[in-house]
Amino acid sequence: METKQYLTAAIEKMETTLLFLDDALAHIRAGKANVRILDAVRVDYYGSMVPLSNVATLTTPDARTIAIQPWEKGLIKEIEKAILHSDVGITPENNGEMIRLGIPPLTEERRKMLVKQSKQEGEEAKISVRNVRRDVIDAIKKAVKDGLAEDMAKDAEAEIQKIHDKFIKKIDDAVLAKEKEIMTI
């Protein structure tokens, strides 16, 4: 029972790492329209900076276009300015009613760069998972000094290794799926 709390805490931290990785990979543009690339865009709305999704409806009418329908027509210029100043790298087209972002096809060089970025995000997630495993093993060793049975400690170390391996596989699968998505034309 004593080692269970360490393992439960480790699983929670590793799940958080996996969620963070999924979020980071979702923000990497893969050549297809995805409204999540606009998550970081902030718009000046009556003096406060708010996420774009709080002042407009974001849709993807087709695989190469993101449509932004502001809730107030007066915001079109502010939204355009926010997109131009963000790191999205796409010039907005304004027709007076809504804003369209045409997602350009990725060049081979850009695709390779995005794959490299995806792998880097995956590697950072793996490092985080390894750190959690190390912290749990250190805590278990400290618990042995405080009176925990050594066979229980060995079992817990084996269990944390299994959990670690499972999460490393999930990270590899997520990065591989993103790489496939990026390289698909």
N, C-alpha and C positions, 0 to 999 in steps of 0.2 A: 504494500500500500504506500510505503514511503517513497518509492521510486516512481510511482504512477504520476504524482504531481509534476515531476520533472519532465516526464514524457508528454504529458498533456500540454504543458507550457511550451515545449519544443514544437509540438504539432501546430499549435496556434501561431507561433512565430513563423514557422515555415509556410503555413497557409497564407499569412499576411505577405510574405515575400513573393509567393506565387501570384497573388492578386496584384501586387505592385508590378511584377513583370508583365502580366497580361495587360495592365493599363499602359505601361511603357511601350509595349509592342503595338498596341492599338493606335498610338500616336505616330507611329512610323508609317509614312504614306507609301502605299504599295501600288500606285498607279490607278487604283479604283477609287471612286468617290466614297468617302467615309466621313460623316459629320464629326467624328471624334477628333479629327485633326484640328478642329476649331475650338476644342475645349479650353485652350490656353488664351484665346482671344478675349480681351476685356474691352468693354464699350463704356464711354463716358455717358452716363444716364442721370441727368439732373444733378451733376456734381459728384457722383460716386461711380467708381469703376465696377461694373458688374459683368458676369460671364455673358457672352453673346447669346447663349441659349435662354437667358432670362428676359431678353428683349425682342426675340424673333423666333420664328418657327424655322427649323433647319430640316431640309429633306434632300433626298437623292433621287431625282426623277429618272435618271439613267446612270449607267456605270461610270460616266465621265463628267458628271455635273453635280454640283451642290447648289441647291436653291435656298436663298435666305429671304424669308418674308417678314419684314419688321412689323411689330404690332402697332407702331406709330410711324406714319410716313416721314415725319421730321427726323427720324433716326437714320435714314438711309445714308446721309453724308457721314455721320459719326461711325456707322458700321464699316463703311468703305475705308475711312481713315484708320480705324482700328485694325482691319485686315491688312492694309498696306504697311502698317508699322509693326505687324507681328512677324514671326518667323515662318509663316505658312508658305510664303514664296509664290503666291498666286495672285494675279491682278484681278480684282473684282470687276464685273460688268454690271452697270446699273441701267435699268430701263425706266426708272421713275417709280415703278411699283414694287419691284423686288431686285435682289442682287443675285447674280449667277457667278459661280466660280467654275471655270472650265479646268478640269484636271488634265494636264498635259501627259501624254504617254512618257514613260521613263526611258531614258537612254540606258544602254547596257552598262556604261560606266556608273551611272547613278544607281542602278539596280545593285551592282556589286558593292557600292558604298553603303547602301541601306542594309544589305545582308550583313556586312561587316558590323554596322551599328547594332543590328539585332543580336548578333553573336556576342557583342560586348555587353549588351543588356543581360543576356543569358548568363554570361560569366560572372557579372556582378551579383546576380541572384544566387548562383552556385556558391559564391564566396559567403554570402549571407547565411545560406543553409549550413555550410561547413562551420561557420562561426557559432551558430546555434548548437550544432552537435558538440563542438569543443566545449562550449559553456556548460552543457548538460553533463558531459563526462567529467569536467572539473568539479561540478557540484556534487556528483555522485562520489568522486574520490574524497571530497571533503566530508561527505556524509559517512563514508567508511571510517574515517578517523574519529567521527563523532559516535560510532557504535553501530553503523549499518552492517549487516552480514555481507561478507565478501562474495558469496555465491549470488546473492540478490543483486549486488553491484555489477557482477559479470553479466548476469541476465539482462539487466537494464542497459548496459553498454552494448550488448548484442542487439537489443531491441531498438535503441536509438540509431544504430548503424543501419538496420533494416528500414527504418523510417527515413533516414537520410538518403539512402539509395533510391527509395520510392520517389522522393521529391526531386532528386537530381534527374531521374528519368522523366518526370513531368516537365521539368524545365527544358530538357533536351527536346522533348516532343513539341513543346510550345514554340521554341526557336526554329525547329525544323519546319513546322507548319507555316510560320511567318516567312521563312526563307522561300518555301514553295510558292506562297502567295505573291511574294515580291518578284520572283523569277518568271511567274506565269504571265505571258503577254496577252 
